Amino acid sequence: MTDTSSALNIVHPGIDDALIRHLVRTFYGRARADALIGPIFNAAVQDWDEHIDKISDFWSSIMLRSGRYNGRPMRPHLMLPLRGEHFDRWLQLFEETARDLCPADVADAFIIRAGRIADSFEMGIATQRGEFHSPRHARD
């Protein structure tokens, strides 16, 4: 596993936009077919090409500091019926996909950030519902 602090503070030389797009497209292909999270994604997303473009820009902004994503990622998730098991499955599928497609150190860089994103979204959604959740996915 990559050191978290260094993984979060550098742009990994093995990551480029083509890899990000391939990872995002492959992950969402798997997520859409998944029995637990597929129905939620399929009900929420109308245009998959547009969604893949938007999420690829999101990950490019995170991993490459490209600044291409200018949306509010939490907002659309607040309206979805997401619970802890959905975040757990999303992260499991994302980690499997990253490990299948990327060298170990590159996969680690994506997975570290994905865990932090999952925690942020899960805690934000809980707060909107008047609940409290501690971070469960971030790795140190």
C-alpha positions in Angstrom: 0.0 0.0 0.0 1.2 3.5 -0.9 1.9 6.0 1.9 -1.3 8.0 2.2 0.2 11.4 2.7 2.5 11.1 -0.3 -0.2 9.5 -2.5 -2.6 12.4 -1.8 0.0 15.2 -2.4 1.5 14.2 -5.8 0.2 13.6 -9.3 1.2 10.0 -10.0 3.2 9.8 -13.3 1.3 6.6 -14.3 -2.0 8.3 -14.4 -3.4 10.1 -17.4 -6.8 11.1 -18.8 -7.0 7.9 -21.0 -6.5 5.7 -17.9 -9.0 7.7 -15.9 -11.6 7.4 -18.6 -11.0 3.6 -19.0 -11.3 3.1 -15.3 -14.5 5.2 -15.0 -16.1 3.5 -18.0 -15.2 0.0 -16.8 -16.3 0.7 -13.3 -19.7 2.0 -14.3 -20.2 -0.9 -16.6 -19.7 -3.2 -13.6 -21.8 -1.0 -11.3 -24.7 -0.8 -13.7 -24.8 -4.6 -13.8 -24.5 -5.0 -10.0 -27.5 -6.4 -8.2 -27.2 -3.9 -5.2 -26.1 -0.6 -6.7 -27.0 -1.1 -10.4 -30.7 -0.3 -9.9 -29.8 3.0 -8.1 -27.4 4.1 -10.8 -29.7 3.0 -13.7 -32.6 4.9 -12.2 -30.6 8.1 -11.6 -28.5 8.3 -14.8 -30.3 9.0 -18.1 -27.4 9.6 -20.4 -24.5 7.3 -19.6 -22.1 8.9 -22.1 -22.6 12.3 -20.5 -22.2 10.8 -17.0 -19.0 9.0 -18.0 -17.6 12.3 -19.3 -18.6 14.2 -16.2 -17.2 11.6 -13.8 -14.0 11.3 -15.9 -13.6 15.1 -15.5 -14.2 14.7 -11.7 -11.5 12.1 -11.4 -9.2 14.1 -13.7 -9.6 17.1 -11.3 -8.8 14.9 -8.3 -5.9 12.8 -9.7 -4.3 15.2 -12.2 -5.5 18.5 -10.7 -6.8 19.4 -14.2 -9.6 21.6 -12.8 -11.9 20.3 -15.5 -14.7 19.4 -13.1 -16.8 22.3 -11.9 -19.9 20.7 -10.5 -21.1 19.9 -7.0 -20.8 16.2 -6.7 -22.6 15.8 -3.4 -25.8 17.4 -4.6 -27.1 14.7 -6.9 -26.3 12.0 -4.4 -28.4 13.6 -1.7 -31.5 12.6 -3.5 -30.6 8.9 -3.8 -31.7 6.2 -1.4 -28.1 5.4 -0.4 -27.1 3.6 2.7 -23.8 2.2 4.1 -24.1 -1.1 2.2 -24.3 0.9 -1.1 -21.1 2.8 -0.3 -19.4 -0.4 0.7 -20.3 -2.1 -2.6 -19.4 1.0 -4.6 -16.0 1.0 -3.0 -15.5 -2.8 -3.4 -16.3 -2.6 -7.1 -14.1 0.5 -7.6 -11.2 -1.2 -5.8 -11.6 -4.4 -7.9 -11.7 -2.4 -11.1 -8.7 -0.3 -10.2 -6.7 -3.4 -9.3 -7.8 -5.1 -12.5 -6.8 -2.2 -14.7 -3.9 -0.4 -13.0 -0.4 -1.2 -11.6 -0.6 -1.6 -7.8 0.8 1.8 -6.9 -1.6 3.5 -9.4 -4.6 1.5 -8.1 -3.6 2.5 -4.5 -3.7 6.2 -5.4 -7.2 5.8 -6.8 -8.4 3.6 -3.9 -7.1 6.0 -1.3 -9.1 8.9 -2.8 -12.1 6.7 -3.4 -12.3 5.8 0.3 -12.2 9.5 1.2 -14.9 10.3 -1.4 -17.1 7.5 -0.1 -16.7 8.8 3.5 -17.4 12.4 2.5 -20.6 11.4 0.6 -21.8 9.0 3.2 -21.3 11.5 6.0 -22.8 14.4 4.0 -25.9 12.3 3.2 -26.2 11.2 6.9 -26.0 14.9 8.0 -28.8 15.8 5.6 -30.9 13.1 7.2 -30.1 14.3 10.7 -27.9 11.3 11.3 -24.2 11.0 12.3 -21.7 8.7 10.6 -18.0 8.4 11.3 -15.6 7.9 8.5 -15.4 4.2 7.6 -13.4 3.9 4.4 -10.5 6.3 4.4 -7.1 4.6 4.8 -4.2 6.0 6.7 
